[in-house]
Amino acid sequence: VFLLCLIAGCSITWFNTVCFVLCIRNFPSNRALALSLTISFNGVSAALYTLIANAINPKDDTLYLFLNALVPLLASCLALIPIIRQRPLQLSTYTINQDPFIFIVLNVLAVITGLYLLLLNSLSSEALRARTLLLGALILLFLPLCLPGIVCDRNWGFRTNSSLVDLSDPELHTELIEKDQSNSLNIEPFSAINKEGLFEKVMEKGRLTMLGEEHPARLLVCRWDFWLYYVAYFCGGTIGLVYSNNLGQITQSLGYNSKISAVVTLYSSFSFFGRLFSAAPDFLHGKVNFARTGWLAVALVPTPIAFFLLAVSGSEVVLHASTAMIGLSSGFVFSAAVSITSELFGPNSAGINHNILITNIPIGSLLYGLLAALVYDSNVTSSVDKNVLQEAIVCMGRDCYMQTFIFWGCISLLGLISSFLLFLRTRPAYDDHETNRNRT
């Protein structure tokens, strides 16, 4: 079983990376919107599989695993056909202008689908009711497939009156201009640098001067900005993932056995919406010009607050509120990270660079999980109410995870500080990028 889980984990990682690369290559102007939609639907896949399994046979638990193996395989085979037959990317000006509107429609459909699956999934315990709900879910899932036909019809009328413009990357011209102007925009006189304080020198040393510059792996690991980014993800997004993996046991230790399913659903729901909210910088572009690394720092603020609240109080209200905050924060980080990797270190190398970045997930899962296990086991003997279930001792009470929450809160605070430093170092590059885009 363990070896099969390893194979499944490798397959999922490979599949996600391919999806990231396809979104970056095919939607250069709106890569963040495409990525947020792609990643957000991962949050409702469990609810969809549960609904299908209940519609077939609610009493058969093996159906869930079977669907996890079968549905992605069939969906990948269907998606392979248009990917293989894809022509070289040719985007008309009309299509580029229509993309934001199309993504708004897709985001609205995603929110409706997410609410439908996550809120009504608890009503699918009976087969007949589950089949009715499944029919509605399938309609919502197939609605986006109507958009390509509508867009093609509208583009056909446009193409009959105008020629196509080959714009493989609409931001390429901006990047070239940035290269030409980098000397005047980012290089300061030597005397001015000497007058700066120590903090300013540290913030200036080796920082990125231009967005979108390609970074091979050898150059990537030599960048201070990458390691600040790595620590922010390691201490921010990954720790939220470890919290979700321990959520059932945390809820049980706090004495809310009957609420485990509701708490897990709550985390899944807010993680889904956090992934959708990662597209906010693109929807607000022009109204709020804020660096995406700044959005990352803002998204990490709720995580330490949530952990410190859990350490102070073990009430049901605090548990629900903290779980929602961590789910929202971690979901935003998971989705926004791909766009940030592409912007900071180049779109063409984004697949390799992002895989290097997410090596922190298995490392963090091991270290944070081991920390939680050691604290949990050390409090088993001191637990007043302990249950022995088939050689497994269950720790009951707030002490089982209180020290873990304090440690996790301090670690996530380190991730917040790292993300804030990353924002300060990359803000000039984002400002220059925005200035040059407006000039272009």
C-alpha positions as a printed Julia matrix, in Angstrom:
440×3 Matrix{Float64}:
   0.0    0.0     0.0
   2.85   2.35    0.85
   4.55   1.75   -2.52
   1.28   2.35   -4.35
   0.87   5.63   -2.46
   4.36   6.66   -3.55
   3.51   5.94   -7.18
   0.23   7.87   -6.88
   2.03  10.82   -5.29
   4.59  10.95   -8.12
   1.82  10.77  -10.72
  -0.14  13.61   -9.13
   2.98  15.79   -8.85
   3.82  15.16  -12.51
   0.25  15.87  -13.59
   0.13  19.16  -11.64
   3.43  20.29  -13.13
   2.21  19.61  -16.67
  -0.96  21.6   -15.96
   1.1   24.51  -14.6
   3.34  24.59  -17.66
   0.39  24.41  -20.06
  -1.37  27.31  -18.33
   1.78  29.44  -18.35
   2.51  28.76  -22.03
  -1.06  29.15  -23.34
  -2.18  32.11  -21.21
   0.87  34.4   -21.0
  -1.24  37.49  -20.26
  -3.58  35.79  -17.79
  -1.5   32.95  -16.39
  -2.53  33.71  -12.79
  -6.23  33.52  -13.64
  -5.78  30.22  -15.46
  -3.65  28.75  -12.67
  -6.04  29.8    -9.9
  -8.92  28.05  -11.68
  -6.87  24.92  -12.38
  -5.59  24.6    -8.82
  -8.84  25.58   -7.1
 -10.75  22.64   -8.56
  -8.34  20.32   -6.73
 -10.11  21.44   -3.57
 -13.48  20.07   -4.66
 -12.27  16.83   -6.29
 -12.72  14.9    -3.02
 -16.31  16.13   -2.69
 -17.0   15.16   -6.32
 -15.6   11.64   -5.89
 -17.59  11.19   -2.68
 -20.76  12.27   -4.48
 -20.16   9.84   -7.37
 -19.39   6.99   -4.96
 -22.56   7.64   -2.95
 -24.58   7.78   -6.16
 -23.3    4.31   -7.14
 -23.23   2.57   -3.76
 -23.04   4.49   -0.46
 -21.98   1.36    1.45
 -18.93   0.52   -0.67
 -15.88   2.42    0.6
 -13.57   1.05   -2.09
 -15.38   3.02   -4.8
 -13.73   6.22   -3.62
 -10.22   4.85   -4.26
 -11.32   3.38   -7.58
 -12.69   6.74   -8.73
  -9.47   8.49   -7.66
  -7.59   6.12   -9.95
 -10.03   6.1   -12.88
 -11.42   9.64  -13.24
  -8.05  11.47  -13.55
  -6.88   8.88  -16.09
  -9.97   9.31  -18.28
  -9.89  13.11  -17.97
  -6.2   13.19  -18.91
  -6.8   11.01  -21.97
  -9.61  13.31  -23.13
  -7.48  16.41  -22.57
  -4.57  14.83  -24.44
  -6.38  15.01  -27.79
  -6.67  18.83  -28.04
  -3.21  19.28  -26.48
  -1.54  17.12  -29.14
  -3.45  18.8   -31.97
  -2.68  22.27  -30.64
  -1.29  24.66  -33.23
   1.44  27.23  -32.57
   0.08  29.93  -30.32
  -1.47  32.79  -32.29
  -3.48  35.29  -30.32
  -5.48  38.09  -31.85
  -5.83  41.43  -30.09
  -9.53  40.71  -29.75
  -8.85  37.38  -28.03
  -6.39  38.95  -25.58
  -8.95  41.59  -24.64
 -11.67  38.97  -24.21
  -9.62  36.69  -21.92
 -10.3   38.6   -18.66
 -14.07  38.51  -19.26
 -13.95  34.78  -20.01
 -11.99  34.13  -16.83
 -14.5   36.16  -14.81
 -17.28  33.9   -16.1
 -15.21  30.81  -15.31
 -14.51  32.05  -11.78
 -18.21  32.67  -11.16
 -18.99  29.14  -12.36
 -16.19  27.79  -10.15
 -17.61  29.51   -7.05
 -21.1   28.16   -7.77
 -19.73  24.66   -8.39
 -17.63  24.76   -5.22
 -20.54  25.9    -3.06
 -22.8   23.28   -4.62
 -20.39  20.38   -4.02
 -19.13  21.39   -0.6
 -22.42  22.5     0.98
 -24.75  19.87   -0.45
 -22.33  16.95   -0.17
 -23.57  16.18    3.36
 -27.03  15.43    1.9
 -25.74  12.66   -0.39
 -25.84   9.78    2.11
 -28.75   8.15    0.26
 -28.21   6.78   -3.25
 -31.29   8.39   -4.85
 -30.56  11.81   -3.41
 -26.88  11.49   -4.36
 -27.81  10.72   -7.98
 -29.97  13.85   -8.15
 -27.17  15.98   -6.73
 -24.67  14.32   -9.09
 -26.78  15.3   -12.09
 -26.68  18.95  -11.01
 -22.92  18.74  -10.38
 -22.29  17.3   -13.84
 -24.3   20.11  -15.44
 -22.21  22.69  -13.58
 -18.96  20.93  -14.54
 -19.89  20.73  -18.23
 -21.08  24.35  -18.51
 -17.53  25.7   -19.04
 -17.18  23.4   -22.06
 -19.68  25.62  -23.88
 -17.39  28.66  -23.67
 -14.88  27.59  -26.37
 -17.67  27.28  -28.93
 -19.02  30.73  -28.09
 -15.55  32.28  -28.24
 -14.75  30.57  -31.55
 -17.97  31.88  -33.1
 -17.22  35.42  -31.99
 -13.59  35.2   -33.1
 -14.63  33.88  -36.53
 -16.4   37.12  -37.28
 -13.37  39.06  -36.13
 -10.92  37.01  -38.21
 -12.88  37.54  -41.42
 -12.2   41.29  -41.18
  -8.68  41.36  -39.72
  -5.49  39.36  -39.78
  -4.03  37.47  -36.86
  -1.16  38.98  -34.95
   1.53  36.61  -33.78
   1.95  37.42  -30.1
   3.5   34.37  -28.5
   3.96  36.39  -25.32
   2.33  39.83  -25.03
   4.67  40.66  -22.15
   7.79  39.93  -24.2
   7.94  43.48  -25.52
   7.7   44.82  -21.99
  10.53  42.59  -20.85
  12.75  43.73  -23.73
  12.09  47.35  -22.87
  12.91  46.59  -19.25
  16.24  45.13  -20.35
  17.06  48.29  -22.32
  16.07  50.55  -19.46
  17.5   48.48  -16.61
  20.62  50.62  -16.38
  18.66  53.83  -15.96
  15.95  52.37  -13.75
  17.76  50.07  -11.36
  21.44  51.09  -11.15
  22.19  53.84   -8.66
  25.41  55.85   -8.34
  28.11  54.37   -6.16
  28.09  57.37   -3.84
  24.36  57.02   -3.23
  24.74  53.36   -2.28
  27.49  54.17    0.19
  25.22  56.63    1.97
  22.59  53.94    2.6
  22.31  52.13    5.88
  23.05  48.49    6.53
  19.42  47.42    6.07
  19.2   49.15    2.69
  22.43  47.52    1.54
  21.13  44.09    2.52
  17.85  44.73    0.72
  19.66  45.87   -2.44
  22.33  43.17   -2.61
  21.65  40.65   -5.35
  17.96  41.48   -5.63
  15.97  40.98   -8.82
  15.98  43.98  -11.1
  13.55  42.69  -13.71
  10.55  40.38  -13.79
  10.42  37.42  -16.13
  14.16  36.9   -16.48
  14.87  33.21  -17.02
  16.67  31.48  -14.16
  18.09  27.99  -14.74
  18.35  25.79  -11.65
  22.02  26.66  -11.1
  21.28  30.39  -11.01
  18.04  29.92   -9.08
  19.66  28.4    -5.98
  22.16  31.29   -5.86
  19.43  33.91   -5.51
  18.62  35.32   -2.05
  15.13  36.11   -3.33
  14.53  32.44   -4.05
  15.54  31.37   -0.54
  13.34  34.03    1.04
  10.55  32.7    -1.16
  11.42  29.12   -0.17
  11.28  29.93    3.55
   7.99  31.8     3.13
   6.42  28.77    1.43
   8.08  26.3     3.81
   6.92  28.14    6.94
   3.61  29.36    5.55
   1.85  27.18    2.99
   3.4   23.83    3.94
   2.62  24.21    7.63
  -1.03  24.77    6.7
  -0.96  21.53    4.71
   0.46  19.65    7.72
  -2.28  21.15    9.88
  -4.9   19.77    7.5
  -3.28  16.32    7.62
  -3.56  16.33   11.43
  -6.97  18.02   11.53
  -8.94  14.88   12.38
  -6.69  14.0    15.31
  -6.62  17.61   16.52
 -10.42  17.76   16.53
 -10.6   14.42   18.34
  -8.12  15.52   21.02
 -10.12  18.67   21.69
 -13.18  16.51   22.33
 -15.18  17.22   19.18
 -15.41  13.73   17.67
 -18.78  14.4    16.07
 -17.45  17.56   14.38
 -14.51  16.01   12.52
 -16.31  15.82    9.18
 -17.6   19.39    9.5
 -14.15  20.77   10.39
 -12.46  18.94    7.5
 -15.14  20.22    5.11
 -14.63  23.74    6.48
 -10.89  23.59    5.76
 -11.53  22.22    2.26
 -14.09  24.95    1.52
 -11.9   27.84    2.59
  -8.87  26.33    0.85
 -10.94  26.26   -2.34
 -11.93  29.9    -2.0
  -8.38  30.87   -1.03
  -7.17  29.41   -4.32
  -9.78  31.4    -6.2
  -8.88  34.6    -4.34
  -5.3   34.24   -5.6
  -6.56  35.73   -8.87
  -7.55  38.96   -7.07
  -4.34  40.81   -8.11
  -5.28  40.29  -11.75
  -8.92  41.29  -11.36
  -7.9   44.41   -9.42
  -5.07  45.3   -11.78
  -5.3   48.96  -12.73
  -7.24  49.81   -9.58
  -4.85  48.38   -7.0
  -1.29  48.0    -8.34
   0.27  45.89   -5.6
   3.13  43.44   -6.08
   2.09  39.79   -6.09
   4.74  39.09   -3.45
   2.93  41.66   -1.31
  -0.29  39.73   -1.72
   1.61  36.63   -0.62
   2.73  38.39    2.57
  -0.83  39.53    3.28
  -2.13  35.99    2.71
   0.29  34.6     5.32
  -0.92  36.96    8.08
  -3.88  34.79    9.24
  -1.76  31.64    9.77
   0.25  32.66   12.89
  -2.83  34.39   14.32
  -4.82  31.16   13.93
  -2.17  28.99   15.59
  -1.79  31.34   18.56
  -5.58  31.42   18.97
  -5.62  27.6    19.05
  -2.85  27.62   21.66
  -4.82  30.05   23.86
  -8.26  28.48   23.56
  -9.63  25.1    22.59
 -13.24  26.15   22.13
 -15.27  25.01   19.15
 -15.64  28.56   17.84
 -11.87  29.11   17.88
 -11.3   25.74   16.21
 -13.67  26.59   13.36
 -12.38  30.15   12.95
  -8.71  29.1    13.01
  -9.32  26.25   10.56
 -11.04  28.63    8.15
  -8.18  31.14    8.41
  -5.48  28.51    7.83
  -7.42  26.98    4.92
  -7.89  30.38    3.27
  -4.23  31.29    3.73
  -2.73  27.99    2.58
  -5.08  27.78   -0.42
  -4.02  31.25   -1.54
  -0.32  30.35   -1.2
  -0.64  27.08   -3.14
  -2.32  28.8    -6.07
  -0.35  32.08   -6.12
   3.03  30.37   -5.79
   3.08  29.15   -9.4
   2.45  32.65  -10.76
   5.07  34.14   -8.44
   7.63  31.55   -9.55
   6.89  32.38  -13.18
   7.1   36.15  -12.65
  10.25  36.18  -10.54
  12.3   33.46  -12.23
  10.94  33.2   -15.77
   7.94  31.48  -17.41
   9.94  29.04  -19.53
  11.71  27.57  -16.49
   8.66  27.7   -14.24
   8.03  23.93  -14.29
  11.53  23.02  -13.09
  11.84  25.95  -10.71
   8.48  25.29   -9.09
   9.38  21.64   -8.55
  12.55  22.8    -6.78
  10.43  25.12   -4.65
   7.93  22.47   -3.57
  10.65  20.17   -2.28
   9.82  21.96    0.96
   6.47  20.13    1.12
   7.84  16.61    1.89
  10.58  18.08    4.1
   8.1   20.22    6.01
   5.57  17.4     6.28
   8.23  15.18    7.84
   9.61  17.78   10.28
   6.32  19.39   11.32
   4.57  16.02   11.55
   7.41  14.62   13.67
   7.21  17.64   15.97
   3.47  17.17   16.42
   3.92  13.43   17.04
   6.57  13.97   19.73
   4.41  16.51   21.58
   1.35  14.28   21.2
   3.12  11.18   22.55
   4.67  13.09   25.45
   1.19  14.12   26.63
  -0.44  10.71   26.3
   0.73   9.55   29.74
  -0.4   12.8    31.37
  -3.8   12.72   29.67
  -6.64  12.28   32.13
  -8.95  10.59   29.67
  -7.13   8.13   27.48
  -8.72   5.46   25.36
  -7.0    2.3    24.26
  -8.19   1.26   20.81
  -6.46  -1.74   19.28
  -3.03  -0.94   20.75
  -3.36   2.78   19.86
  -3.47   5.28   22.73
  -5.51   8.4    22.03
  -4.47  11.62   23.79
  -7.35  13.76   25.0
  -7.21  17.39   26.07
  -5.73  20.73   24.96
  -2.23  19.77   26.09
  -1.95  17.23   23.28
  -1.39  19.97   20.7
  -0.94  23.22   22.65
   2.87  23.2    22.45
   2.64  22.18   18.8
   0.42  25.18   18.06
   2.92  27.49   19.76
   5.81  26.04   17.74
   3.8   26.14   14.51
   2.75  29.74   15.25
   6.38  30.83   15.69
   7.41  29.0    12.52
   4.6   30.57   10.51
   5.61  33.97   11.92
   9.08  33.36   10.49
   7.44  32.61    7.12
   5.5   35.89    7.34
   8.69  37.85    8.03
  10.43  36.12    5.12
   7.57  36.94    2.76
   7.64  40.58    3.89
  11.38  40.81    3.16
  10.76  39.21   -0.24
   8.12  41.84   -0.93
  10.5   44.68   -0.02
  13.24  43.27   -2.26
  10.99  42.63   -5.28
   8.75  45.69   -5.07
  11.07  47.88   -7.23
  11.04  45.22   -9.97
   7.24  45.13   -9.91
   7.06  48.94   -9.96
   9.43  49.13  -12.93
   7.46  46.43  -14.72
   4.22  48.36  -14.23
   5.81  51.61  -15.38
   7.19  50.04  -18.55
   3.89  48.29  -19.26
   2.06  51.62  -19.11
   4.63  53.18  -21.42
   4.25  50.33  -23.89
